[in-house]
Amino acid sequence: MSNNTMAAVSPQEKIGEETTDVFTPYVEYEAFNSIVDALQWKHIRKRAPICFRKSLHNRYMLANLVYLGYTIGLLIIDFNPAFTGSSSLETLTTAIINETFDETTTPLSILDEPVYTDDYVNKIYIGLAVVNIIIAALYVWTWRDRSWFDVVLVPEYLNHIQAGLYLWSALWYSKQDTLGGYYTMTVHRIELSASCVELCTAVGWMLTWYIAYTRTLGRGFTLDDPDTIAYMTTTSNTLIYFVYNIQINLRPEEYGSNMLYAYADILGFIGSVYYIFGTLRDDNWFWFLPVAGQYGVAVGRIEVVTKQLPKYGLPPIVITDICKRRRKKNASSDSSTTPDSELTNF
């Protein structure tokens, strides 16, 4: 995710003047006629060190890199045969059934079939769940100059809840015995609750993005903005996980064979890559690309005349302010509706 709520750059900044404040968004005041013109050595030598310093101090870059590693870890577990062990699962399950029952024995109910668990994979899931909690903490850390009661932090708090629920379920993976067993069904219910909270978190992230994104050309509800693609894929990822967990709770016999979650992990990886793109864009690493598809335009010299827009999003909204406004409104309404019987005539 990328945050665009930093201090504004002075409009009097001159062309060629370097930005020394690593927390101030870089505004490009020089126009380029083509990508060849923008990638001249004099421009690279001037901008690359500034962009590197900004990325080095950008908290979102650190959080997004950790999130990228997390999504890569999920994909490795999903598609690496050493972790999936589909062939060994079938062999082990068949062997257990053949050893336990003969031809005259009543067949097992499908919910009484054993669940194959790998201790090594379970430990990796626990490690990824811990990383997920660290990521949630990093995203809270990225919000500079924001109150702990700011509404933009509500999705981050929900993110901690879903991360904690996934850690809880991962700790119980080793206790699963049969498809319909107590621990197996409890894990399904915990993960369904986690996916529901995660879906609410993703919707909340879209709302906070609307509050905080920089109002300028090429940003906002447009595919030119990497953040737009990122939150679309992230929300789709959480929606697919929610559907998957509903299916597993309704049909527990599909546990281990339903691979819908793998598609969600692919979308999560794509979203993490676009969050990196968005952060690089905020640090001006893409100065050589056209502005809203057009060269010869300096983004720092664009003026929107037809509509007055806030440059750095909406002002902060604190949760406690909502309660204060409600109390003031109630007090004013009470004073304006004083009964006539309480008035004294002299």
C-alpha positions as CSV (number, residue, x, y, z in Angstrom):
1,M,0.0,0.0,0.0
2,S,1.1,3.5,-0.6
3,N,0.4,6.5,1.6
4,N,0.1,10.0,0.1
5,T,-0.8,12.0,3.2
6,M,2.6,13.7,3.7
7,A,3.3,17.4,3.8
8,A,2.8,19.4,0.6
9,V,5.7,20.5,-1.6
10,S,6.1,24.2,-1.9
11,P,4.9,25.6,-5.2
12,Q,7.8,27.9,-5.4
13,E,10.3,25.0,-5.7
14,K,12.5,25.6,-8.7
15,I,13.5,23.2,-11.5
16,G,16.6,21.3,-10.6
17,E,16.4,21.9,-6.9
18,E,16.9,18.7,-4.9
19,T,14.5,17.7,-2.3
20,T,16.4,17.1,1.0
21,D,13.4,16.0,3.1
22,V,13.0,12.3,2.5
23,F,9.4,12.4,3.9
24,T,8.2,15.0,1.5
25,P,6.7,13.6,-1.8
26,Y,8.9,14.4,-4.8
27,V,7.2,16.6,-7.4
28,E,8.6,16.5,-10.9
29,Y,8.8,20.0,-12.4
30,E,10.7,19.1,-15.5
31,A,8.9,17.8,-18.7
32,F,10.4,15.1,-20.9
33,N,9.7,14.7,-24.6
34,S,10.2,10.9,-24.7
35,I,11.5,8.0,-22.7
36,V,14.9,8.4,-24.4
37,D,15.1,12.0,-23.2
38,A,14.0,11.0,-19.7
39,L,16.6,8.3,-19.4
40,Q,19.6,10.4,-20.2
41,W,22.5,10.0,-17.8
42,K,22.2,13.5,-16.4
43,H,18.6,12.8,-15.3
44,I,19.3,9.4,-13.9
45,R,22.3,10.7,-11.9
46,K,20.2,13.5,-10.5
47,R,17.0,11.5,-9.6
48,A,18.2,8.0,-8.7
49,P,20.0,9.0,-5.4
50,I,16.9,11.0,-4.3
51,C,14.6,8.2,-5.1
52,F,16.8,5.7,-3.4
53,R,16.9,7.8,-0.2
54,K,13.2,8.1,-0.2
55,S,12.6,4.4,-0.7
56,L,15.1,3.7,2.1
57,H,13.1,5.8,4.5
58,N,9.7,4.8,3.2
59,R,8.0,2.7,5.8
60,Y,5.5,1.4,3.2
61,M,8.3,0.0,1.1
62,L,9.5,-2.1,4.0
63,A,5.9,-3.3,4.8
64,N,5.2,-4.1,1.2
65,L,8.4,-6.0,0.7
66,V,7.6,-8.2,3.7
67,Y,4.1,-8.7,2.4
68,L,5.6,-9.7,-1.0
69,G,7.7,-12.3,0.7
70,Y,4.7,-13.6,2.6
71,T,2.7,-14.1,-0.7
72,I,5.6,-15.8,-2.3
73,G,5.8,-18.2,0.6
74,L,2.1,-19.1,0.2
75,L,2.6,-19.8,-3.5
76,I,5.6,-22.0,-2.8
77,I,3.5,-24.1,-0.4
78,D,0.6,-24.2,-2.9
79,F,2.5,-25.4,-6.0
80,N,5.8,-27.0,-4.9
81,P,5.3,-30.8,-4.9
82,A,7.7,-31.1,-1.9
83,F,5.1,-29.2,0.2
84,T,1.8,-30.3,-1.4
85,G,2.6,-34.0,-1.3
86,S,-0.6,-34.9,-3.2
87,S,0.8,-38.3,-4.4
88,S,2.0,-39.2,-0.9
89,L,-1.3,-38.1,0.5
90,E,-3.2,-40.5,-1.7
91,T,-0.7,-43.4,-1.0
92,L,-0.8,-42.8,2.8
93,T,-4.6,-42.6,3.0
94,T,-5.0,-45.8,0.9
95,A,-2.5,-47.6,3.1
96,I,-4.2,-46.6,6.3
97,I,-7.6,-47.8,5.0
98,N,-6.2,-51.1,3.7
99,E,-4.4,-51.9,6.9
100,T,-7.3,-51.1,9.1
101,F,-10.2,-52.7,7.2
102,D,-10.7,-55.9,5.2
103,E,-13.3,-56.7,2.6
104,T,-15.9,-57.7,5.2
105,T,-15.7,-54.5,7.2
106,T,-18.2,-51.7,6.8
107,P,-16.6,-48.9,4.7
108,L,-15.5,-45.7,6.4
109,S,-17.8,-42.7,6.3
110,I,-16.1,-40.0,4.2
111,L,-16.0,-37.7,7.2
112,D,-14.1,-40.4,9.2
113,E,-11.3,-40.5,6.7
114,P,-8.0,-39.4,8.1
115,V,-6.5,-35.9,7.4
116,Y,-2.9,-36.0,6.2
117,T,-0.7,-33.5,8.1
118,D,3.0,-32.7,7.6
119,D,4.7,-31.4,10.7
120,Y,7.2,-29.5,8.6
121,V,4.5,-27.8,6.5
122,N,2.5,-27.0,9.7
123,K,5.6,-25.2,11.2
124,I,5.9,-23.2,8.0
125,Y,2.2,-22.2,8.2
126,I,2.8,-21.1,11.8
127,G,5.8,-19.1,10.7
128,L,3.8,-17.4,7.9
129,A,1.0,-16.6,10.4
130,V,3.5,-14.9,12.6
131,V,4.9,-13.0,9.6
132,N,1.3,-12.0,8.9
133,I,1.0,-10.4,12.3
134,I,4.3,-8.6,11.8
135,I,2.9,-7.2,8.5
136,A,-0.2,-5.9,10.2
137,A,2.0,-4.1,12.8
138,L,4.2,-2.7,10.0
139,Y,1.1,-1.2,8.2
140,V,0.1,0.5,11.4
141,W,3.6,1.8,11.8
142,T,3.5,3.3,8.3
143,W,0.8,5.9,9.1
144,R,2.8,9.0,10.1
145,D,1.2,11.9,11.9
146,R,-2.0,10.0,12.5
147,S,-3.9,9.6,15.8
148,W,-4.4,6.1,17.1
149,F,-8.1,6.9,17.0
150,D,-8.1,8.0,13.3
151,V,-10.7,6.1,11.3
152,V,-8.0,5.2,8.7
153,L,-6.5,2.9,11.3
154,V,-9.7,0.9,11.8
155,P,-8.9,-1.6,8.9
156,E,-5.4,-2.0,10.3
157,Y,-6.8,-3.1,13.7
158,L,-9.1,-5.5,11.9
159,N,-6.0,-6.8,10.0
160,H,-4.5,-7.7,13.4
161,I,-7.6,-9.6,14.3
162,Q,-7.6,-11.7,11.2
163,A,-3.9,-12.3,11.5
164,G,-4.4,-13.6,15.1
165,L,-7.2,-15.9,14.0
166,Y,-5.1,-17.4,11.2
167,L,-2.3,-18.0,13.8
168,W,-4.8,-19.7,16.1
169,S,-5.9,-22.0,13.3
170,A,-2.3,-22.8,12.2
171,L,-1.5,-23.8,15.8
172,W,-4.3,-26.4,15.6
173,Y,-3.3,-27.9,12.2
174,S,-1.3,-30.7,13.9
175,K,-4.3,-31.7,16.0
176,Q,-6.5,-32.5,13.0
177,D,-7.3,-36.2,12.8
178,T,-10.4,-36.9,10.5
179,L,-12.3,-34.8,8.0
180,G,-15.2,-34.5,10.4
181,G,-13.2,-34.4,13.6
182,Y,-13.6,-31.7,16.3
183,Y,-10.3,-30.0,15.7
184,T,-10.7,-30.1,11.9
185,M,-14.1,-28.5,12.0
186,T,-12.9,-25.9,14.5
187,V,-10.1,-24.9,12.2
188,H,-12.6,-24.5,9.4
189,R,-14.8,-22.2,11.6
190,I,-11.8,-20.2,12.8
191,E,-10.6,-19.6,9.2
192,L,-14.1,-18.7,8.1
193,S,-14.3,-16.0,10.8
194,A,-10.8,-14.9,9.8
195,S,-11.7,-14.6,6.1
196,C,-14.9,-12.6,7.0
197,V,-12.8,-10.1,9.0
198,E,-10.2,-10.0,6.2
199,L,-12.9,-9.2,3.7
200,C,-14.1,-6.3,5.9
201,T,-10.5,-5.2,6.2
202,A,-10.1,-5.1,2.4
203,V,-13.2,-3.0,2.0
204,G,-11.9,-0.7,4.8
205,W,-8.6,-0.3,2.9
206,M,-10.4,0.9,-0.1
207,L,-12.2,3.5,1.9
208,T,-9.0,4.7,3.6
209,W,-7.3,4.8,0.2
210,Y,-10.1,7.1,-1.1
211,I,-9.6,9.3,1.9
212,A,-5.8,9.5,1.6
213,Y,-4.8,9.2,-2.1
214,T,-3.3,12.2,-3.8
215,R,-5.8,14.1,-6.0
216,T,-4.0,14.6,-9.3
217,L,-3.9,13.3,-12.8
218,G,-3.1,9.6,-13.2
219,R,-4.2,8.7,-9.7
220,G,-7.6,7.7,-8.2
221,F,-10.1,5.4,-9.8
222,T,-8.1,4.7,-12.9
223,L,-6.0,1.8,-14.0
224,D,-3.1,4.2,-14.4
225,D,-2.8,4.1,-10.7
226,P,-1.1,0.9,-9.4
227,D,-2.9,1.2,-6.1
228,T,-6.2,0.8,-7.9
229,I,-5.1,-2.6,-9.4
230,A,-3.6,-3.5,-6.0
231,Y,-6.7,-3.0,-3.9
232,M,-8.9,-4.7,-6.6
233,T,-6.7,-7.8,-6.6
234,T,-6.5,-7.8,-2.7
235,T,-10.2,-7.5,-2.3
236,S,-10.8,-10.3,-4.9
237,N,-8.2,-12.4,-2.9
238,T,-10.2,-12.0,0.3
239,L,-13.5,-12.6,-1.4
240,I,-12.3,-15.9,-2.9
241,Y,-10.9,-17.0,0.5
242,F,-14.3,-16.2,2.0
243,V,-16.1,-18.3,-0.6
244,Y,-13.6,-21.1,-0.2
245,N,-14.1,-21.2,3.6
246,I,-17.9,-21.3,3.2
247,Q,-17.5,-24.2,0.8
248,I,-15.3,-26.1,3.2
249,N,-17.6,-25.6,6.1
250,L,-20.6,-26.8,4.1
251,R,-18.7,-29.7,2.5
252,P,-15.9,-30.8,4.8
253,E,-15.1,-33.8,2.6
254,E,-13.6,-31.4,0.1
255,Y,-10.9,-30.4,2.5
256,G,-7.5,-31.2,0.8
257,S,-9.0,-31.4,-2.7
258,N,-10.6,-28.0,-3.0
259,M,-7.8,-25.8,-4.4
260,L,-9.8,-22.6,-4.8
261,Y,-7.5,-20.9,-2.2
262,A,-4.6,-21.3,-4.6
263,Y,-6.3,-18.8,-7.0
264,A,-6.7,-16.4,-4.1
265,D,-3.0,-16.7,-3.3
266,I,-2.1,-15.9,-6.9
267,L,-4.2,-12.7,-6.8
268,G,-2.6,-11.8,-3.4
269,F,0.8,-12.1,-5.0
270,I,-0.2,-9.9,-8.0
271,G,-1.6,-7.3,-5.5
272,S,1.6,-7.3,-3.5
273,V,3.6,-6.6,-6.7
274,Y,1.4,-3.7,-7.6
275,Y,1.7,-2.3,-4.1
276,I,5.4,-2.2,-4.7
277,F,4.8,-0.4,-8.0
278,G,2.6,2.1,-6.2
279,T,5.3,2.8,-3.6
280,L,8.0,3.2,-6.3
281,R,5.7,5.6,-8.1
282,D,5.3,7.7,-4.9
283,D,9.1,7.8,-4.6
284,N,9.3,9.0,-8.3
285,W,11.2,6.0,-9.6
286,F,9.0,6.2,-12.7
287,W,9.9,9.7,-13.7
288,F,10.7,8.5,-17.2
289,L,7.1,7.3,-17.9
290,P,4.5,9.7,-19.5
291,V,2.1,11.6,-17.2
292,A,-1.4,10.1,-17.7
293,G,-0.1,8.7,-21.1
294,Q,1.4,11.9,-22.4
295,Y,5.0,13.2,-22.6
296,G,5.9,16.9,-22.6
297,V,4.0,17.4,-19.3
298,A,5.5,18.1,-15.9
299,V,3.3,16.8,-13.2
300,G,4.4,19.5,-10.8
301,R,3.1,22.2,-13.2
302,I,-0.3,20.8,-13.8
303,E,-3.2,23.0,-12.5
304,V,-6.7,21.7,-12.3
305,V,-8.8,24.8,-13.1
306,T,-12.3,23.3,-13.5
307,K,-12.5,21.7,-10.1
308,Q,-11.0,22.5,-6.7
309,L,-9.5,19.3,-5.3
310,P,-7.7,18.7,-2.0
311,K,-4.1,18.0,-2.9
312,Y,-3.4,15.3,-0.2
313,G,-6.8,13.8,0.4
314,L,-9.4,14.4,3.1
315,P,-8.5,15.8,6.6
316,P,-8.1,13.3,9.4
317,I,-11.2,12.0,11.0
318,V,-10.8,10.8,14.6
319,I,-13.2,8.3,16.0
320,T,-13.7,10.3,19.2
321,D,-14.7,13.4,17.2
322,I,-17.8,11.6,16.0
323,C,-18.9,11.0,19.6
324,K,-18.2,14.7,20.5
325,R,-20.2,16.0,17.6
326,R,-23.1,13.7,18.6
327,R,-23.0,15.0,22.2
328,K,-22.9,18.6,21.0
329,K,-25.9,18.0,18.6
330,N,-27.9,16.4,21.4
331,A,-27.1,19.3,23.8
332,S,-28.1,21.9,21.2
333,S,-31.4,20.0,20.4
334,D,-32.2,19.8,24.1
335,S,-31.7,23.5,24.6
336,S,-33.8,24.4,21.6
337,T,-36.7,22.2,22.7
338,T,-37.2,23.6,26.2
339,P,-40.9,23.1,27.3
340,D,-43.1,26.3,27.6
341,S,-44.0,25.2,31.2
342,E,-40.4,25.7,32.3
343,L,-40.4,29.3,31.1
344,T,-41.4,31.9,33.8
345,N,-43.3,35.1,32.9
346,F,-42.5,38.2,34.9
